[in-house]
């Protein structure tokens, strides 16, 4: 209880805006009264009306000027707080009220406003982390079901189709009509081809949802597998320079969420390059800068105008993934000059505590 009384005592010792205005006016009234007393105590009857009028006008102007200066100086921090509120309402959630003295009512209001924004931002980040983790868990479950159930069923269907096809070929020619045999063989061949294509699509979909190598062998192996997959699809060279990435992540005690974020961003970059850029060469490189980890994906494709396409779902998703981990995503691209996407994540244990706190809450 004694510890709670000290801030209250400081608050009482500090003058409020109302008290400052009253005190300033009292001082001016005392000064005017003293000046009036001095005038009446001297023999100035010759210019009595002129002196009285001049004194009243001067005192009024002086009082008005002092009140204006005092109110303007007192409300100047309020204008800064208003600018911060307008910036936040316009979508700049990172804006804060700055350069406001903390020893005033407006300073306390600005501090409360900043604290409220920080708490809302932390709550939003925690909820987004939970949503992202739930999405990845659902992706992992779907990928496992596709791999364990659908793929096995399709494989069994493929085997039975091959068995039927072999059985049909070994049947005596006299047992069935030639037209019926040809129709059955054509149908079975079509069934086998369709089953093989469906099985390949299911396996590809399962890998895109959640590659098992990412959970089993880590990010470096997953990126190498992803690069090899796209190298075969696009038939272009994809260079990898990611030595030390896995070690850097483990040294910082990073959660699986960081590996998933980097993998998803690289996956989205390769998908966009294949769909729109039509590059002849792609490179994926990693570097470490003081307390930041940087992963860069660059291609020599068509490029695009970043300002016109900044609202695409793929780009927005990459920005949001990086922002959730207090990172930054930078896209540099020009028409016919390729595209470079770089994600930079901080090396901080604070992120780990946020993830743990989000899981518990």
N, C-alpha and C positions, 0 to 999 in steps of 0.2 A: 504493500500500500504506500509506504513512503516513496518508493521509486516512481509511483504514478503521479505524485503531487508535484514533482519538479518541472515537468513540461507545462503543467497548468500555471505554475508561478511565472515561468518565462513568458507565457502567453499574456498574462496580466501586465507584465512589465513593458510589453511592446504596445505602442500606441496604434490604434486602428485608424482607418482612413477618416471616419467620422470624428474621432478625437483629435486628429491632426487639424482638420478643418476648423473645429470649434476652438482649439488652442490658438491657431493662427488668427482667427477673428477676434478672440479676446485680447491678444497682444496688440492687434491693430487698434481696437477700441481704447485700450489703455493708452496707447501712443497718441491717439486723437484727443483723448481727454486731457492728457498732459499738455499737448500742444494748445488746445483750447484754453486751458487754465493759464498757460503762459501768455497767450494773446490778451486775455481779459485782464491780466494783472499789469499790463503796460498801457500807457496812454496813447491809444491808437484810434481815438474817436474820429479823427479826420477822415480816415479811409475805412470806416467801420463796415459798411455794406460790401465794399469790394473785397476786403479781407475775409469776411464771413463766407461770401460766395466762393472765393478762390479756395478757401480752406475746405469747404464742403465738397466741392468738385474734385479737388486733389485727393482728399481722403477716400471718396467713393471710387475714383479711378485706381488708386493704389490698392484698395481692398479687392476690387475686381481683378486686377492684374495678379495679385498674390494668390487669390483663389483659383484662377485659371492655371497658373504655373503649378500650383500644388496638386490640383486635380489631374492635370496632364501628366505630371511626373508619376502620380500614383496609378493612373490607368494605363500607362505605357506598357507594363507587363501584361495587362489584360488583352491588349491588342495582339501580342505574341501568342498568347494562349488561344485567342480566337483564330489566328492563322493556322495553328496546329490542328484545331478542331475542324476547320474547313478542309485541310489537307487529308485528314483521316476520313471525313465524310466523302471525299472525292476518290477514295480507294487507296490512298498512300498509307497503308497500315503501319509502316515503319516510322512515320512522322511523330515527333515528340515536341513538347513545349520546352524550349531551352533558353538560357540566359535570363532567367527570372529569379530574382532574389528570393531565397527561401524564408527570410525573416519577415514576411508579410502575409496578409490573408490571401492575396492572389498567388503568392508563391506556394502556400499550402494547397490551394486549389489546383495549381499546375502540377504539383508533386502527386496529389491524389489522382489527377487525370492520367499522368504518366504511369503510375502504379496500376491503375485500372486497365490501361491499354496493354501493359506488360503481362498482367494476369490473363487477360482475354487472349493475347497472342500465345501464351504458354498453354492455355487450355485448348486453343484451336490446334496447336501443333501436336499436343498429346492425343487429341481425338483423331487427327489425320494419321498419326503413327499407328494408332489402333486399327483404323480402317485399312491402312496399307498392309499391316501384318495380317489382318483377316483376309484380305484379297490374296496375299501370297499363300496363306494356308489353304484357301479354297482352290487356288491354282494347283498347289501340290496335290491336293486330294483328287481333283479332276484328272491330272496327269497320271496319278497312280492307278485310278480306275480305268482310264483309257489303255494304259500299258498292261495292267494285270487282267482285265476282263475283256474289253473290246478287242484288243490285239490278239489275245488267246482265242477268242471265238472266231475271229477272222482267219487266224492261222489254221484252226480246226476245219473251218469251211473250205479253205484252200486245199488242205490235205484230202478231204473227202471228195472234192471236185477232181483232184488229180487221180484219185483211186477210181472214181467212176469213169474218167476218161480212159485210163489204162484198161479197165474191165471191158469197156465198149470196144476198144481196139482189138482185144483178144477174143472177142466173140466170133463164132463162125459167120461167114458172110451170108449163109443161107438162113440164119436165125432171124434176121430182120431184113426189111426191104431196103434197097440202096438209098431211096429218098429219105426214109426214116433215119438210117444210119448217118447220112450226111447232115441232116438237121440236128440230130443229137450231138454229133461231134462239133458242129459250129456253135451250138448253144453252150456246150461244156467249155469250149475254148474261150468264148466270150465271158462266161462266168468266172473262169480262172483269171483272165486278164482284169476284169472288174474287181475281183477280190484282192488281187495283188496291188492294184492302184489304191483301193480303199485302205488296205493295210498300211501302205506307205504314207498316205495322207494322215491316218490316225497317229502313226508314230511321229510324223512331223509336227502335228498339232500338240501331241504330248510333250515333245521337246520344247516347243514354243511356250507352252503354258508354264512348265517348270522343268528345266533340264536336270536330270538326276546327277550329272557330273558336278553341278554346282554344289549340291549337298554332300556328295561323296568325296570329291577331290579338291574343291575350292574354286576361287574366282579365276585364277590363271588357267587352269585346265578347262574351265567352262568357256573362257574367251577363246582359247585355242580351238576348241571344238566348234564354237560358233563361227570363227573365222574360216575353218576348213569347210564347214557346211555351205557358207556363202561363197567361198572360193569355187566350189563345185557348181553351185547354181549360176553364178555370174560369169564363171570362167575368166576371171581377172585376178591378178596378184593382190593379195591382202597381206601386208606386212605387220608383224607384231613386235613391239618393243616394250614388253611389260615385265621385264626382269625386276625382281624385288618388290612387286606389288603385293604379293601374298604376305611376305615378311613384314612389310610396312603396316599392313592391316592388323596382323597379329601383334605387332609391337605396341600398337595403340589400344589393344583390347577391343577392337571394333566388333560390333554385333553383326549377325548375319544380314541384318537389314541394310548395312552399308554395302556389302557384297552384292545383294540383290539390286540395290539402286544403281550401282555402277554397271552391272550386267544389263539391266533393262534399258539404260540410256544407250549403251553400245548397240544393243539389239535394235532399238528404235532408229538409231543413226544408219545402220546397215539396211534396214527395211526402207527408209526414206531414200537412201542412195540408189537402191535397186529399182524403186518405183519411179523416181523423178529425175535423178541426177545422171544416170547412165555413165558412170565413171569408167576410166581405164585403169585406175589404180586407187587403192585405199590403204591407209596406214592407221594403226592403233598404237598409241605410245603412252607411256606412263613416266612421270617424273615427280620428284619430291622437292617442295620448296618450303624450307624452314618448318612451319607448323601447318602445312597444307599438302594434301595429296591431289595431284592433277592427272586426269586421264583425258586424252585428246583423240578424236576420230576425225581424220582429214581425207578428203577425196578430191579428184581433179575433174569432177563432173560439170554439169551445166550450171550449177549454182542457182541462187534465187534472191529476191529482194526480201530481206529479213523483216522490214517494216510492214510489208503487205501480207506476209504469211505468218506473222507472229501469233495470230489467234488460232492456228491449227491445233487440233486435239493432241497430236503427237508432240509438238513443241511445248504446248502448255503442260502436258504430263511430265516431260523431262524437267521443265523449270520447277514444277511443284515437288517432284521427287528430290531435287537438289535442295530446294528451300526448306523442306521438312528436316533435313539434317544440317541446317544452317550453312549450306553450301551455296555455290554460285555456278550458274550455267551461262557460258558465253558462246554466241554463235556469230561467226564472221563468214559472210558469203556475198559474192557478187556474180552477176550473170556471166556465164562462160569462164569463170575463174575459180570454180570449185567451192567447197564448203568446209569449214573447220568448226567442230563442236568440241568445247572443252568444259569439263565439269571439275570443279575444285571444291574439295571437302576439307573442313578443318580437322586437325589432329587434336581432339579435346576429349577428355573423359566426361565432360558435362553432358555430351550427347548420350553416353551410355546411361548416365543417371536418369536422363529424361525418358529413355526407352524403358528402363526398369520401373520408373514411377508411372508411366503410361500403362504398363502391364498390370501393376498392382491396383491402379484406380479403375 
